[in-house]
Amino acid sequence: MLQLRPNCELCDCDLPPDSDAARICSYECTYCASCVETVLHNVCPTCGGGFVPRPIRPQTAWRPELKLGLQNHPVSETRRHSKFTRDDIDAHVAKIREIPPEQR
């Protein structure tokens, strides 16, 4: 199941589970829409892939027998931060940002 990380790994802004500003790559690296658009230019600093909006997990377990929803699978409390420096991120992004994500 998708891990809902609580913050942007670059600017550390809060990204609650119902946030429409959360973006993820295929490895679940999590950033805010602003950082993805203005700093990362749709390049994940870890894998080089692109980003998509993070799905919003339903609050309610609409099928209680399946034990789904936020009440059964809450948001992670562990805040994460990119292990790369801003200079390293900028160089990585500059190198591959012109290549469409589906061709990286």
C-alpha positions as CSV (number, residue, x, y, z in Angstrom):
1,M,0.0,0.0,0.0
2,L,1.2,3.5,-0.7
3,Q,3.0,5.2,2.1
4,L,1.5,8.6,2.8
5,R,4.5,10.7,3.8
6,P,3.7,13.8,5.9
7,N,6.0,16.4,4.3
8,C,7.8,17.7,1.2
9,E,11.2,16.2,1.2
10,L,12.8,19.5,0.0
11,C,11.1,22.4,1.7
12,D,9.6,20.4,4.6
13,C,6.1,21.9,4.2
14,D,3.3,19.8,5.7
15,L,1.4,17.5,3.2
16,P,-1.6,16.2,5.1
17,P,-3.3,13.1,3.7
18,D,-6.0,15.2,2.0
19,S,-3.5,17.6,0.3
20,D,-3.9,18.1,-3.4
21,A,-0.4,19.6,-3.5
22,A,1.4,16.4,-2.8
23,R,3.4,14.8,-5.6
24,I,5.1,11.4,-5.7
25,C,7.4,9.5,-8.0
26,S,7.2,5.8,-8.6
27,Y,9.3,5.2,-5.5
28,E,7.0,7.3,-3.4
29,C,9.5,10.2,-2.9
30,T,7.1,13.0,-1.9
31,Y,7.4,16.7,-2.7
32,C,5.0,19.6,-2.8
33,A,3.7,20.8,-6.2
34,S,5.6,24.1,-5.8
35,C,9.0,22.4,-5.4
36,V,8.2,19.9,-8.2
37,E,7.3,22.8,-10.6
38,T,9.8,25.5,-9.6
39,V,12.9,23.6,-8.3
40,L,12.7,20.0,-9.5
41,H,11.1,20.7,-12.9
42,N,9.3,17.3,-12.7
43,V,12.6,15.4,-12.1
44,C,12.9,13.2,-9.0
45,P,16.3,13.9,-7.4
46,T,16.5,10.3,-6.4
47,C,15.4,8.2,-9.4
48,G,15.2,10.7,-12.2
49,G,11.5,9.9,-12.9
50,G,8.6,12.3,-13.1
51,F,5.9,13.0,-10.5
52,V,2.1,12.6,-10.4
53,P,-0.4,13.9,-7.8
54,R,-0.5,11.7,-4.7
55,P,-3.9,9.9,-4.4
56,I,-6.0,11.0,-1.4
57,R,-6.8,8.0,0.8
58,P,-10.4,7.9,1.9
59,Q,-11.1,8.8,5.5
60,T,-13.9,6.4,5.8
61,A,-13.7,2.6,5.5
62,W,-16.5,2.3,3.0
63,R,-16.2,-1.4,3.0
64,P,-15.5,-2.1,6.7
65,E,-14.9,-5.8,6.1
66,L,-11.8,-4.8,4.2
67,K,-10.4,-2.5,6.9
68,L,-9.4,0.2,4.5
69,G,-9.3,4.0,4.9
70,L,-7.2,6.4,7.0
71,Q,-8.6,5.1,10.2
72,N,-7.0,1.7,9.5
73,H,-4.0,2.8,7.5
74,P,-2.9,6.2,8.8
75,V,-0.3,8.6,7.5
76,S,3.3,8.0,8.3
77,E,4.6,10.2,11.1
78,T,8.2,9.9,9.9
79,R,9.3,13.1,8.2
80,R,11.8,12.6,5.3
81,H,14.3,14.9,3.7
82,S,16.2,14.5,0.5
83,K,19.7,13.2,1.1
84,F,21.0,15.3,-1.8
85,T,22.3,18.9,-1.5
86,R,20.6,21.7,-3.4
87,D,23.6,22.0,-5.7
88,D,23.5,18.3,-6.4
89,I,19.7,18.4,-7.1
90,D,20.1,21.4,-9.4
91,A,22.9,19.7,-11.4
92,H,20.9,16.4,-11.7
93,V,17.7,18.3,-12.8
94,A,19.6,20.4,-15.3
95,K,21.1,17.3,-16.9
96,I,17.8,15.4,-17.6
97,R,14.9,17.9,-17.3
98,E,14.5,18.2,-21.1
99,I,14.0,14.5,-21.5
100,P,10.3,13.6,-21.1
101,P,9.7,11.4,-18.0
102,E,8.5,8.4,-20.1
103,Q,11.9,8.4,-21.9
104,R,14.2,8.7,-18.9
